[in-house]
Amino acid sequence: LALLESIQSELYAAKQHKNTLKSQKRILSDEMDEIRAVLHPIRRLPVETLRHIFEATLEASDKIELWQATQLSHVCQHWRAVVLNSPELWSHITVNFRK
């Protein structure tokens, strides 16, 4: 009986350790994702160039709808800042009120 309790105790400790390791792995993975995002080549583009790319992308559509600029702003914090600080992306918006 004491041996069984000892084994159960060790099993519980091993499960706790496994959960701790999983948590640490998740944290490290998130940190690696952040580092990769910062080092991504698109981050080296000047803001003006990125802004022109966004404008060209939206102008390529038949009509500019609110969700298009909004989608660009949801990619990452850097793109959000560029989109929100680009009034030209928000100056011609088509909103569909039919539904």
N, CA, C and O of each residue as an XYZ file, in Angstrom:
396
protein
N       0.830     -1.199      0.000
C       0.000      0.000      0.000
C       0.869      1.255      0.000
O       0.574      2.222     -0.703
N       1.923      1.236      0.777
C       2.826      2.389      0.823
C       3.528      2.565     -0.520
O       3.773      3.688     -0.961
N       3.848      1.445     -1.165
C       4.498      1.515     -2.474
C       3.560      2.138     -3.504
O       3.989      2.954     -4.319
N       2.286      1.759     -3.472
C       1.286      2.311     -4.389
C       1.141      3.815     -4.180
O       1.095      4.574     -5.148
N       1.070      4.244     -2.939
C       0.961      5.676     -2.638
C       2.201      6.424     -3.108
O       2.106      7.542     -3.614
N       3.348      5.811     -2.940
C       4.595      6.424     -3.384
C       4.609      6.589     -4.908
O       5.019      7.627     -5.427
N       4.158      5.559     -5.607
C       4.111      5.614     -7.074
C       3.105      6.666     -7.530
O       3.378      7.421     -8.463
N       1.947      6.721     -6.879
C       0.937      7.727     -7.231
C       1.468      9.138     -6.984
O       1.213     10.053     -7.767
N       2.188      9.297     -5.918
C       2.776     10.595     -5.604
C       3.798     10.994     -6.667
O       3.829     12.144     -7.105
N       4.628     10.046     -7.076
C       5.616     10.316     -8.122
C       4.938     10.628     -9.455
O       5.382     11.502    -10.199
N       3.862      9.905     -9.745
C       3.113     10.141    -10.977
C       2.512     11.546    -10.975
O       2.561     12.252    -11.983
N       1.954     11.940     -9.851
C       1.382     13.285     -9.723
C       2.471     14.343     -9.922
O       2.259     15.327    -10.631
N       3.618     14.142     -9.306
C       4.731     15.090     -9.443
C       5.206     15.151    -10.897
O       5.540     16.223    -11.400
N       5.235     14.008    -11.561
C       5.662     13.971    -12.966
C       4.668     14.723    -13.850
O       5.065     15.436    -14.772
N       3.372     14.560    -13.565
C       2.346     15.282    -14.334
C       2.462     16.789    -14.114
O       2.322     17.573    -15.053
N       2.715     17.182    -12.885
C       2.892     18.607    -12.583
C       4.106     19.161    -13.336
O       4.058     20.255    -13.898
N       5.182     18.393    -13.335
C       6.399     18.813    -14.038
C       6.133     18.919    -15.541
O       6.603     19.848    -16.198
N       5.383     17.966    -16.072
C       5.020     17.987    -17.491
C       4.236     19.256    -17.813
O       4.511     19.915    -18.816
N       3.267     19.604    -16.977
C       2.470     20.816    -17.192
C       3.334     22.069    -17.129
O       3.145     23.003    -17.908
N       4.274     22.083    -16.204
C       5.197     23.221    -16.091
C       6.034     23.348    -17.357
O       6.217     24.446    -17.883
N       6.541     22.219    -17.843
C       7.346     22.234    -19.068
C       6.521     22.682    -20.275
O       7.013     23.429    -21.121
N       5.269     22.228    -20.356
C       4.393     22.655    -21.451
C       4.180     24.165    -21.412
O       4.208     24.835    -22.445
N       3.971     24.681    -20.223
C       3.771     26.118    -20.060
C       5.016     26.896    -20.483
O       4.914     27.906    -21.180
N       6.179     26.428    -20.063
C       7.435     27.077    -20.446
C       7.648     27.004    -21.957
O       8.126     27.961    -22.567
N       7.293     25.874    -22.555
C       7.432     25.719    -24.001
C       6.537     26.720    -24.728
O       6.956     27.333    -25.710
N       5.312     26.883    -24.249
C       4.371     27.823    -24.858
C       4.903     29.251    -24.770
O       4.814     30.011    -25.734
N       5.453     29.611    -23.618
C       6.017     30.953    -23.424
C       7.189     31.174    -24.376
O       7.275     32.217    -25.026
N       8.089     30.200    -24.460
C       9.239     30.316    -25.362
C       8.803     30.383    -26.825
O       9.385     31.122    -27.619
N       7.793     29.619    -27.167
C       7.280     29.637    -28.535
C       6.703     31.010    -28.882
O       6.925     31.522    -29.979
N       5.965     31.599    -27.947
C       5.412     32.942    -28.156
C       6.530     33.968    -28.318
O       6.450     34.853    -29.170
N       7.566     33.844    -27.503
C       8.703     34.766    -27.605
C       9.408     34.612    -28.951
O       9.817     35.604    -29.555
N       9.551     33.382    -29.417
C      10.176     33.146    -30.726
C       9.335     33.753    -31.844
O       9.879     34.324    -32.790
N       8.018     33.634    -31.741
C       7.136     34.232    -32.744
C       7.311     35.746    -32.780
O       7.346     36.346    -33.854
N       7.418     36.358    -31.612
C       7.619     37.809    -31.546
C       8.950     38.206    -32.175
O       9.030     39.196    -32.901
N       9.983     37.435    -31.894
C      11.308     37.728    -32.461
C      11.278     37.579    -33.980
O      11.823     38.416    -34.700
N      10.644     36.517    -34.464
C      10.541     36.317    -35.915
C       9.786     37.473    -36.570
O      10.166     37.940    -37.644
N       8.722     37.929    -35.923
C       7.935     39.032    -36.481
C       8.768     40.305    -36.574
O       8.699     41.021    -37.573
N       9.547     40.586    -35.549
C      10.377     41.793    -35.539
C      11.461     41.712    -36.609
O      11.807     42.723    -37.221
N      11.993     40.527    -36.836
C      13.085     40.355    -37.789
C      12.614     40.120    -39.226
O      13.434     40.037    -40.140
N      11.309     40.013    -39.427
C      10.782     39.734    -40.765
C      11.157     40.855    -41.736
O      11.105     42.029    -41.369
N      11.533     40.509    -42.963
C      11.978     41.524    -43.932
C      10.985     42.660    -44.174
O      11.401     43.786    -44.445
N       9.698     42.392    -44.084
C       8.722     43.460    -44.331
C       8.837     44.575    -43.298
O       8.434     45.709    -43.559
N       9.378     44.261    -42.143
C       9.558     45.279    -41.103
C      10.621     46.303    -41.497
O      10.682     47.395    -40.931
N      11.455     45.943    -42.469
C      12.509     46.865    -42.901
C      12.006     47.894    -43.903
O      12.705     48.857    -44.220
N      10.779     47.686    -44.405
C      10.212     48.656    -45.340
C       9.909     49.959    -44.616
O       9.395     49.945    -43.497
N      10.223     51.079    -45.243
C       9.838     52.355    -44.635
C       8.308     52.448    -44.547
O       7.596     51.866    -45.365
N       7.828     53.168    -43.573
C       6.384     53.311    -43.361
C       5.708     53.841    -44.624
O       4.630     53.372    -44.988
N       6.322     54.805    -45.290
C       5.733     55.375    -46.509
C       5.542     54.309    -47.588
O       4.523     54.300    -48.278
N       6.510     53.422    -47.731
C       6.402     52.354    -48.730
C       5.268     51.409    -48.371
O       4.480     51.022    -49.233
N       5.186     51.044    -47.120
C       4.111     50.168    -46.659
C       2.757     50.837    -46.880
O       1.800     50.192    -47.308
N       2.684     52.117    -46.590
C       1.448     52.884    -46.789
C       1.047     52.860    -48.273
O      -0.127     52.677    -48.593
N       2.009     53.041    -49.167
C       1.709     53.010    -50.606
C       1.230     51.624    -51.044
O       0.335     51.505    -51.881
N       1.823     50.592    -50.480
C       1.378     49.224    -50.786
C      -0.065     49.037    -50.338
O      -0.876     48.475    -51.074
N      -0.387     49.503    -49.142
C      -1.758     49.390    -48.640
C      -2.721     50.149    -49.541
O      -3.788     49.638    -49.884
N      -2.352     51.363    -49.926
C      -3.209     52.163    -50.805
C      -3.443     51.439    -52.124
O      -4.577     51.349    -52.593
N      -2.378     50.924    -52.720
C      -2.495     50.219    -53.998
C      -3.373     48.978    -53.860
O      -4.156     48.662    -54.756
N      -3.242     48.289    -52.753
C      -4.055     47.098    -52.509
C      -5.527     47.456    -52.442
O      -6.365     46.781    -53.040
N      -5.842     48.512    -51.720
C      -7.238     48.915    -51.582
C      -7.776     49.496    -52.885
O      -8.936     49.270    -53.228
N      -6.954     50.235    -53.608
C      -7.394     50.825    -54.877
C      -7.615     49.762    -55.947
O      -8.363     49.994    -56.897
N      -6.987     48.619    -55.813
C      -7.151     47.538    -56.788
C      -8.556     46.948    -56.734
O      -8.986     46.293    -57.684
N      -9.270     47.170    -55.646
C     -10.643     46.687    -55.517
C     -11.573     47.609    -56.296
O     -11.258     48.773    -56.540
N     -12.726     47.065    -56.681
C     -13.728     47.893    -57.360
C     -14.214     49.001    -56.445
O     -14.417     50.138    -56.872
N     -14.394     48.655    -55.195
C     -14.807     49.652    -54.212
C     -14.112     49.340    -52.896
O     -13.882     48.180    -52.555
N     -13.789     50.375    -52.182
C     -13.105     50.209    -50.903
C     -14.163     50.098    -49.815
O     -15.014     50.976    -49.670
N     -14.105     49.038    -49.072
C     -15.056     48.851    -47.983
C     -14.314     48.923    -46.659
O     -13.119     48.642    -46.575
N     -15.045     49.302    -45.642
C     -14.477     49.495    -44.310
C     -13.697     48.275    -43.836
O     -12.634     48.420    -43.233
N     -14.204     47.085    -44.096
C     -13.562     45.872    -43.580
C     -12.179     45.651    -44.168
O     -11.345     45.001    -43.538
N     -11.909     46.185    -45.384
C     -10.597     45.965    -45.990
C      -9.492     46.676    -45.203
O      -8.470     46.071    -44.878
N      -9.699     47.946    -44.902
C      -8.707     48.680    -44.111
C      -8.627     48.097    -42.702
O      -7.553     48.023    -42.105
N      -9.770     47.689    -42.190
C      -9.800     47.106    -40.849
C      -9.004     45.803    -40.815
O      -8.271     45.544    -39.861
N      -9.149     44.985    -41.854
C      -8.389     43.730    -41.899
C      -6.892     43.992    -41.896
O      -6.145     43.296    -41.209
N      -6.446     44.981    -42.651
C      -5.020     45.313    -42.658
C      -4.551     45.711    -41.264
O      -3.430     45.398    -40.863
N      -5.410     46.397    -40.536
C      -5.018     46.871    -39.201
C      -4.955     45.744    -38.173
O      -4.450     45.942    -37.067
N      -5.460     44.571    -38.527
C      -5.470     43.446    -37.580
C      -4.284     42.498    -37.756
O      -4.167     41.520    -37.018
N      -3.414     42.770    -38.712
C      -2.298     41.855    -38.980
C      -1.280     41.861    -37.843
O      -0.910     40.804    -37.332
N      -0.831     43.044    -37.448
C       0.129     43.165    -36.354
C       0.105     44.605    -35.849
O      -0.521     45.471    -36.461
N       0.780     44.858    -34.743
C       0.776     46.201    -34.154
C       1.382     47.227    -35.098
O       0.898     48.356    -35.186
N       2.431     46.844    -35.800
C       3.091     47.774    -36.724
C       2.139     48.178    -37.849
O       2.007     49.362    -38.158
N       1.474     47.192    -38.461
C       0.539     47.494    -39.543
C      -0.637     48.303    -39.013
O      -1.131     49.199    -39.696
N      -1.085     47.995    -37.809
C      -2.197     48.747    -37.216
C      -1.825     50.220    -37.099
O      -2.618     51.095    -37.449
N      -0.635     50.489    -36.612
C      -0.190     51.876    -36.468
C      -0.125     52.564    -37.828
O      -0.538     53.716    -37.963
N       0.391     51.863    -38.833
C       0.484     52.451    -40.175
C      -0.909     52.745    -40.724
O      -1.161     53.840    -41.227
N      -1.808     51.778    -40.628
C      -3.167     51.951    -41.164
C      -3.903     53.073    -40.442
O      -4.505     53.933    -41.085
N      -3.860     53.073    -39.122
C      -4.603     54.082    -38.366
C      -4.026     55.480    -38.542
O      -4.737     56.466    -38.344
N      -2.767     55.583    -38.905
C      -2.139     56.889    -39.126
C      -2.058     57.244    -40.605
O      -1.246     58.077    -41.006
N      -2.900     56.611    -41.411
C      -2.936     56.877    -42.853
C      -4.340     57.325    -43.248
O      -5.160     56.500    -43.648
N      -4.624     58.613    -43.141
C      -5.977     59.094    -43.441
C      -6.427     58.756    -44.863
O      -7.622     58.604    -45.113
N      -5.482     58.639    -45.789
C      -5.856     58.321    -47.165
C      -6.500     56.936    -47.282
O      -7.240     56.678    -48.232
N      -6.230     56.060    -46.340
C      -6.856     54.733    -46.354
C      -8.297     54.782    -45.857
O      -9.068     53.849    -46.081
N      -8.654     55.859    -45.192
C      -9.984     55.982    -44.602
C     -10.828     57.059    -45.287
O     -11.949     57.326    -44.854
N     -10.311     57.679    -46.345
C     -11.015     58.819    -46.943
C     -12.106     58.419    -47.936
O     -13.011     59.213    -48.190
N     -12.049     57.220    -48.503
C     -13.056     56.765    -49.467
C     -13.537     55.384    -49.051
O     -12.979     54.367    -49.463
N     -14.554     55.362    -48.251
C     -15.042     54.089    -47.726
C     -16.483     53.881    -48.165
O     -17.315     54.779    -48.044
N     -16.768     52.698    -48.672
C     -18.125     52.322    -49.033
C     -18.669     51.445    -47.917
O     -18.060     50.445    -47.538
N     -19.818     51.834    -47.401
C     -20.449     51.040    -46.346
C     -21.777     50.536    -46.882
O     -22.589     51.323    -47.368
N     -22.001     49.255    -46.800
C     -23.233     48.643    -47.277
C     -24.224     48.568    -46.120
O     -24.000     47.850    -45.146
N     -25.321     49.315    -46.236
C     -26.325     49.315    -45.175
C     -27.444     48.312    -45.448
O     -28.359     48.165    -44.637
N     -27.376     47.630    -46.574
C     -28.392     46.622    -46.896
C     -28.078     45.323    -46.175
O     -26.980     44.786    -46.322
N     -28.994     44.825    -45.421
C     -28.887     43.519    -44.760
C     -30.016     43.327    -43.832
O     -30.107     42.288    -43.178
